[in-house]
Amino acid sequence: MLIAFNKPYGVLCQFTDNSAPASGKPARRTLAGFDLPAGVYAAGRLDFDSEGLLLLTDDGALAHRLTDPKHKQPKTYWVQVEGDPSAEQVDALRRGVELNDGRTRPARCRRMEAPTLWPRDPPVRFRKTVPDAWLELGIGEGRNRQVRRMTAAVGLPTLRLVRVAIGPHRLDDLAPGAWRRIHALHGE
């Protein structure tokens, strides 16, 4: 079984918040609150403060094929950044940037018009004196907080990050917190 889920902002990509009891803080929202089918788990991850497509499966081999970089499942993100991206900054993202854990692979990157998305709760801060813009960024690897670190490395801090595709699987019009069964393609 393969599930496409639109993970809302502020939700962990797991079914329990294991850090809550140890930290003394209240538990954070998890996948357990979305009536997902029994026995599925996230194939990969999406940060707590990121939104969008998360694939879940009950098939360990399929999860491995979806997440292992050698299978090259490209991931596509819509990224709202602080600043007005220059051609040089976009080109740097395309070539790959140096991060503290090494150089990233080249990425697909283009400026885009602001997409029509659901409101985020809480909303992204708005500053009259600081412009923002949207990029579509495609990567074939998945380091921890990679997209945020890449945009920061070229001087464009990420304000909002929405994953819209993993390989051939797209978010399309799936509402935040909603899920649908999808059919795995041959070889996935």
C-alpha positions as CSV (number, residue, x, y, z in Angstrom):
1,M,0.0,0.0,0.0
2,L,1.2,3.5,-0.8
3,I,-0.3,6.6,0.6
4,A,0.1,10.3,-0.4
5,F,-0.4,12.5,2.6
6,N,-0.3,16.3,2.7
7,K,1.6,16.9,5.9
8,P,0.6,20.2,7.6
9,Y,3.1,22.6,9.1
10,G,3.9,21.7,12.7
11,V,3.4,17.9,12.4
12,L,6.0,15.3,13.1
13,C,6.6,12.6,10.5
14,Q,6.0,9.8,13.0
15,F,3.1,8.4,15.0
16,T,4.4,9.3,18.5
17,D,6.4,12.2,19.9
18,N,9.2,10.3,21.8
19,S,10.9,13.5,23.0
20,A,7.8,15.0,24.8
21,P,8.0,12.9,28.1
22,A,11.7,13.4,28.4
23,S,11.7,17.1,27.8
24,G,8.7,17.9,30.0
25,K,7.1,19.8,27.1
26,P,3.7,19.0,25.7
27,A,3.6,16.5,22.9
28,R,3.7,17.8,19.4
29,R,1.2,16.9,16.7
30,T,2.0,13.6,15.0
31,L,0.7,11.4,12.1
32,A,-1.5,9.6,14.7
33,G,-4.1,12.4,14.5
34,F,-5.0,11.9,10.8
35,D,-6.8,8.6,10.6
36,L,-4.2,7.0,8.4
37,P,-4.5,3.2,7.6
38,A,-3.0,0.9,10.2
39,G,0.5,-0.4,9.6
40,V,1.9,2.4,7.4
41,Y,4.9,4.4,8.2
42,A,6.7,7.4,6.5
43,A,9.0,6.6,3.6
44,G,11.4,9.4,4.3
45,R,10.9,12.5,6.3
46,L,9.7,16.0,6.0
47,D,10.7,18.5,8.7
48,F,8.3,19.6,11.5
49,D,8.2,23.1,10.0
50,S,7.8,22.0,6.4
51,E,4.6,21.1,4.6
52,G,3.4,19.0,1.7
53,L,3.8,15.5,0.2
54,L,4.8,12.7,2.5
55,L,4.6,9.1,1.2
56,L,3.7,6.4,3.6
57,T,3.7,2.6,3.0
58,D,3.4,-0.7,4.7
59,D,6.1,-2.2,2.4
60,G,9.7,-2.0,3.6
61,A,11.2,-2.7,0.2
62,L,9.1,0.0,-1.4
63,A,10.1,2.5,1.3
64,H,13.7,1.7,0.6
65,R,13.3,2.2,-3.1
66,L,11.6,5.5,-2.5
67,T,14.2,6.9,-0.1
68,D,17.5,5.4,-1.2
69,P,19.5,8.1,-3.1
70,K,20.8,5.4,-5.5
71,H,17.3,5.1,-6.9
72,K,17.3,8.8,-7.6
73,Q,13.7,9.7,-6.8
74,P,13.8,13.5,-7.3
75,K,12.0,15.6,-4.8
76,T,10.4,18.9,-5.9
77,Y,9.8,21.8,-3.5
78,W,8.2,25.2,-3.7
79,V,10.3,27.5,-1.5
80,Q,9.3,30.9,-0.4
81,V,12.5,32.8,0.3
82,E,13.4,36.1,1.9
83,G,14.9,38.4,-0.6
84,D,14.9,38.9,-4.4
85,P,16.9,36.0,-5.9
86,S,19.4,37.1,-8.4
87,A,20.4,35.1,-11.5
88,E,23.7,34.3,-9.7
89,Q,22.0,32.9,-6.7
90,V,19.7,30.7,-8.8
91,D,22.6,29.5,-10.8
92,A,24.6,28.7,-7.6
93,L,21.7,26.5,-6.5
94,R,21.7,24.8,-9.9
95,R,25.4,24.1,-9.7
96,G,25.3,22.8,-6.1
97,V,26.4,24.7,-3.0
98,E,28.9,24.0,-0.3
99,L,27.3,23.0,3.1
100,N,29.0,22.1,6.3
101,D,28.5,18.4,5.4
102,G,29.9,18.7,1.9
103,R,28.8,20.0,-1.5
104,T,25.3,19.3,-2.7
105,R,24.6,17.8,-6.0
106,P,23.4,20.1,-8.7
107,A,19.7,21.0,-8.4
108,R,16.9,22.0,-10.7
109,C,16.0,25.6,-9.8
110,R,13.8,28.3,-11.3
111,R,12.0,31.4,-10.1
112,M,8.2,31.0,-10.1
113,E,5.1,33.0,-9.5
114,A,3.6,32.7,-6.0
115,P,1.6,29.5,-6.0
116,T,-2.0,29.3,-4.8
117,L,-1.7,27.4,-1.6
118,W,-3.7,26.9,1.6
119,P,-3.1,29.4,4.4
120,R,-0.3,28.3,6.8
121,D,-1.1,28.3,10.5
122,P,0.8,30.2,11.9
123,P,1.2,32.5,8.8
124,V,4.6,33.3,7.4
125,R,5.8,36.6,8.8
126,F,5.3,39.5,6.4
127,R,7.8,42.4,6.4
128,K,7.0,45.5,4.2
129,T,10.7,46.4,3.8
130,V,12.0,42.9,2.9
131,P,10.9,41.3,-0.4
132,D,10.2,37.7,-0.8
133,A,10.0,35.4,-3.8
134,W,9.2,31.8,-4.7
135,L,11.6,29.2,-6.2
136,E,10.9,25.7,-7.5
137,L,13.8,23.5,-6.4
138,G,14.3,19.9,-7.4
139,I,16.9,17.7,-5.6
140,G,17.9,14.1,-5.9
141,E,19.4,13.7,-2.4
142,G,17.9,14.2,1.1
143,R,20.2,15.5,3.7
144,N,18.8,16.9,7.0
145,R,17.1,20.3,6.3
146,Q,18.9,20.4,2.9
147,V,16.7,22.8,1.0
148,R,16.7,25.3,3.9
149,R,20.5,25.1,4.2
150,M,20.9,25.4,0.4
151,T,18.9,28.6,0.2
152,A,20.6,30.1,3.3
153,A,24.0,29.3,1.8
154,V,23.2,31.6,-1.2
155,G,21.8,34.3,1.1
156,L,18.1,33.5,0.7
157,P,16.6,32.3,4.0
158,T,13.6,30.0,3.6
159,L,10.3,31.3,4.9
160,R,8.0,28.5,3.7
161,L,8.8,25.1,2.3
162,V,6.2,22.9,0.6
163,R,7.2,19.5,-1.0
164,V,5.0,19.0,-4.1
165,A,6.4,15.9,-5.7
166,I,8.5,12.8,-5.0
167,G,9.4,11.1,-8.3
168,P,6.2,10.6,-10.2
169,H,4.0,11.1,-7.2
170,R,2.5,14.6,-6.9
171,L,0.6,16.5,-4.2
172,D,-1.9,17.9,-6.7
173,D,-5.0,19.2,-4.9
174,L,-4.7,17.2,-1.7
175,A,-5.7,19.4,1.2
176,P,-3.5,19.7,4.3
177,G,-4.1,16.7,6.6
178,A,-5.8,14.7,3.9
179,W,-4.5,11.5,2.3
180,R,-5.2,9.2,-0.6
181,R,-4.1,5.8,-1.7
182,I,-1.9,5.8,-4.8
183,H,-0.7,3.0,-7.0
184,A,3.0,2.3,-7.0
185,L,4.6,2.3,-10.4
186,H,6.3,-0.9,-11.6
187,G,9.8,-1.0,-10.1
188,E,8.9,1.2,-7.1
